[in-house]
Amino acid sequence: MTADAREWLERIRALPVGGPVRLMNVCGGHERSISAAGLRGALPSQIELIPGPGCPVCVCPEEDIYEAIQIALHEPVTLVAFGDMLRVPVNVPKGEVRSLEQARTAGADIRPIASPVEALALARERPDRTVVFFAAGFETTTAPLASLLVQGVPDNLLILLSGRLTWPAVAMLLESETPGFDALVAPGHVSTVMGPEEWQFVPERHHIPAAVAGFSPTSLLAAFYSVLRQRLEGRAFLDNCYPELVRPGGNPTAKAQLGDAMTVVDANWRGIGVIPGSGYALAPAFAAHDARQRFPAYRDAARRRAGEMPPGCDCARVVLGKLYPDQCRLFGTACTPRSPVGPCMVSDEGACRIWWSNGVRTPRAA
């Protein structure tokens, strides 16, 4: 831990925090940094760090994954997706293909990629082959996809989009009867694209302290200190603790390209339900690249339901900050990274996988 981080930690320890204070971090990257640096153990015990809805793989609805599996199995296409998506299970009868990884084993041409540019390169290399990019992600991965579309992509590249916006899930929690947190640490990467102003509603509308943080222990501890001090002083505002990358207004070019290539729609979140204005769909100008319009037969409306986590899986409650990962009864027993039951144990941004990777291996005693 750097000297700057130690200084922020000492400042936090000097605050008269009092009773329990719950700080929610939205970003999966934040949760990785918090766990890897051991920040939970370093902070005063009355400060709780709650992982929130910051894992796009975890909230990708089951019907979208099922649709991708069926297209890959039954159409002459190459389907590409971010690596984490390949292992996310869906609920199907025993013996049926339940993940993209199993579909690949069954003969489908499915390949993991790390960025939208790889999907574009593959489509250009194989002009005789239809390439379907199953694009699940938040604003930070949807913006590069929008940029590719605006600049022009080949006719054989189709998009199966499952993009989500981050802030509506937080708004939903704050508008519920039991938000479950007292201050918010807002995601740095999303704010780099969309601007910190996107989180202004938290202090203005709900009078809850908020701070944008980067991914170093120094930036995270600075954000924790900011929101704790705001709370002690009885005021709430949005603080930018990631000024080296987060600028007022965000990235104007990226936001303009998102506006040109995407429309904002109501969207389903796995295990949570439909959140108004929380999803991206391709704009009408890009309908020719919409995999759902090319392959409409695989859209199964019957699979669209709020409670579609596997039996016993508490991923939805973990995503919403209602439970810590090790409070799920399956954590570390039936559900491990080698044999995940729910998506939170699959993704590198899932809180369950992060906690497991940092040494938490058994469920918490009831």
N, C-alpha and C positions, 0 to 999 in steps of 0.2 A: 504494500500500500504506500503510495507516495506521501511526501511530507504534507502536501496540500490536503490530501484526503484525511490524514491524521488531524490536521488543524480543524477541518470541518467536523470531524467526529468529536473532538474535544468541545467544540462550540455546542454541538447537540447535547452532549452529556452535561453541559453547564446549564441548560435550559430547565426551568422548573415545570416540566411537562405535566406532572400530576398523574391523573388516572390514565387508563388505556386510551391511546390515540391510534386510529386505524388509517394508514396511508395506502391508497391503492395505486399500484403501478400498472399502466395499461399495456405496455409493450412487452412482448416475449423476449426481445433483446435485453430489456431492462432486467427481467427476471433472471436471465442467464448471468448477467453481470453481478446482480445482487447475490445469487447463490454461489457463484464461483469465487467472489471476493469475501464470502462469509459475513456479509453486512448484517444479516439478521442477528447473528450471535454477537456482533460488535456493538450494536445499538442498545440503549437502555431497554430493559425487559418490557416496559409499558408501551413501547412503540411497536405496533404490529405492521408488518409489510405484507400487503395482500395482493397476490397476482390477479390481474383482471383480464378482460376480453381482448387479449393481444396476440392471439394465435389464429391466423386465417385458416390454417389446415384444420384446426379443431372445430371451427364453426361452419366449415363448408358443408352444406346440407347433403344429406344422404342421397337425395334424388339426383343431385348433380354428379356425384361419384358413380352411382348406378348407371346413369346415362352415359358417362364416359366409358365405363366397362362394356356396356352393350354395343356402343358404336365401334369400339376397338375389336370386339369379338366377331361382329357380324358385317362390318363394312371393310372394303379393301383400302384401308388407310394406315398411316403411321401416326400414332397418338403420342404426343409428348406432354410431359407435366413436370413440375418441380418435384425433386426426388422424394420429399416427404409424402406426397400425395399417393405414391404407389402402394404404400402399406396400410392406408387407412381402411378399416373394415366397414362393410355395410351389413345390414341385417337381411340375410337370405336363408332359405332352408339348407340344412346340412347337405353337403355334397355339391352345392352350387358355388360358382366363382364369387368370392366375397371381397376381392380387392383387385386393383390394377396389376399388382405383382402376380397374383394368381392367374389373372387373364393373360399375362405375358407367358407364364408357364404353360398355359393352355394353347399357346400358339399365336396370340395377338402380337402385332408389331407395336410395342410400347417402349418408349425410351425416356429416361430421366434427363432433364436439362436443368441448368442453373440460371438461365436468363432468357428473356424473349428473343434476344439476338440469335441464340442457338436454334430456335424454331424457324426463324427467318432463313438462316443459313441452310438448314436442312431442306426447306421448301425450294430454295434456289438450286441446291445440288441435285434434287430429284423432281424436276418439273413434270415428270410423268406420273407422279405419286401425290395423292392428297394427304397433306399433313394437317392434323387437328391438334391445336394447342389448347389443352385443358388448363385454363388460366385462373387459378384460385389465388387470391391475395388481397391485401389492403391497398391503400393509395400508393404506397411506395413501389409496388410491383405493377400496379395497373397503369401508372403514369408512363413507364417505359413502353408498355404495350400500346398505349394511345399514341405515343410518339412514332412508333413503327407504322401504325395504321395511317396516320396523317401524312407521313413521308411516302407511303406507298409500299404495298406488299404484293407478292405474286398471287395470281388467281387460285393457285392450288393450296394456299394457306388459309385454313379455317380456324375460327376461334370459338371454343366452348367456354364461355366466360362465367366465372363465379367470383366476381370482384365485390368487395365490401368496403364501406366507409367506416372508420373507427369511431368517430364521435357519437353517432346515433345510439350505439350500445351503452355508452356512458350516460347519455341523456336519458335513456330508458331506465337505467338503474336509479338515477337521481330523481326521476319522476315517480318511482315506486314508493310504497309506504316504508320500506326498509332498505335504503341505499347500501348500507353495510360498510361505509367508509366516511372518514371525517375530512380528508384532504386528498387531492389528486396529483399524481406525478404523470404528466402528459408525455406522449411519445415523441422523441426527438426526430426520428426519420420522417414520420408523417408530417410533423411541423415544418421540416425543411422543405417539403413539397407544397403543402397547403397553407403554411403560415401559422404562427402561434395564435392568431386571432380566432382560429377555429375553436379554441378552447375557452374563449372569453365568456361564454355562457355559463361556465361553472361558477366563477365568483359573482358574476353580475346577476344571474337568475336564481342561483341556489345559495349564494353567500358562503361558498366553500373555497378555502384556499387552494390554489393550483400553481404548479411550476412545471415548465418544460425542462426535461433533462436529457443529457447525452448518455453515453454508455460506459464512461469511466467511473470508478468509485468516487473520484473528485466531483464530477458533475452530479451524480446521483445524491451524494451526501449534501452538496450545496442545495439541491432541490428539497431534500428532506428538511434541512435547516430552515429554508425559506418558508415552507408551508407550516412547520411547527411554530415558527416565530409569528407568522400571520395569525395563527390560531390563538396564541398567547396574548397578542396585542388586540384581539377582537376585530380584526379587519381581514378582508379577503380580496385578493387581486391576482392577476396572472403574472408570474415572474418567469423570465427567460434565463435559465441556467445553462443554456447551450448556445451562447451568442456567436461562437466561432462558425456555426453552420446555419443556425436558425435566424432568419431575417424577417422583419415585418413584411407581410404580403406573401411570404414564401417564394416559390419559383414561378414567376409569371408565365414563362414559356410552357412549363409542364402543366400548369393549371389551364392554360388556353387550349393545349392539345387534349387534355382530358375533357374539356367542354366540347371540343369539336368531334371527338371520337366516341364519347360515352353519353348516355343519359342516366340520370339518377332515378331509381325505382324502389318500390317496397321490396324487401328481400327476406327470405327465410334463413335463419341461423340454426344450425343443428342443435337440437335439444332445447332450444330457446323459443323459437317461433318467428313469426314475421315481425320485423322492425321497420316502421315506415321510413322511407327515404334513406335506406342503409345499403343499397346495392347499386352496382353498375350494370348496365346493359349496353350493347353496341348501338350507336346512333343509326337511324335509318339509312344514312349515306353509306354505311358499311355493311348493309344487310347481305351482300354477296359473300361476305366472309364469315357469316354467322352459321356455325355448325348446327344450331338448333333449327334453322330454316332449311338447311340442306338435308338433315336427317331428323325430321319431326317425329318419326314413329317411335323413337326411343325415350321420349319425354313421358314419364310415367307419373301422372298427377296423383295416383293412389299412394305413392311413396312420400308425398309431401305432408308431413305431420310433425308436430312439435316434439313429441316424446319418443324420438327414434334412436336414442342411445341404447346399446345392448342392455339386457337385464342385469341389474346390480351396478351398472356403470354410473358414476357421479360426475362425468366430465362436464356436463352442462352447468352444474352447481360450482365446480371448480373454476370454469371460465368466467362465471358471474361473480366470483369472489365470495361465494356463500360458504365454501368449504376449502380448507387447505388440501393439497393433493393427498397427504397421508391420512386424511380423514375418510377417504373413500375406502369402503370395505374390501375392494378388490386390489388396492394398491400393493404392489410387491408380492402378492400371492398369485391370484389368477391372472393379474395384469402386470406384465413386465415388458421392457422394450423388445425382448426376443419373441414374446407372444402377446402383443397388445390387444386388449379388449376394446378400449376406447381411443379416440384420436389424440387425447392429451398425452398419451404414453408413446405416440408415434413421432410427433413433430419435434424438431429441435427447439421450437418456440412454445411447445406445450409445457405447462407447469409441471405435470407429472413426470415427463421425461427429464426435465431439467433437475428436479429434485432427486430423482433416481441417479442421474449422472453425477450428482454432487454428494452422493453417499447416503441419502435417505432411502432405505430399502424395505422397510416394514410399515404396516399401517399403525397409526397412532392408537394407543389403548383407549377404549371407550371410557 
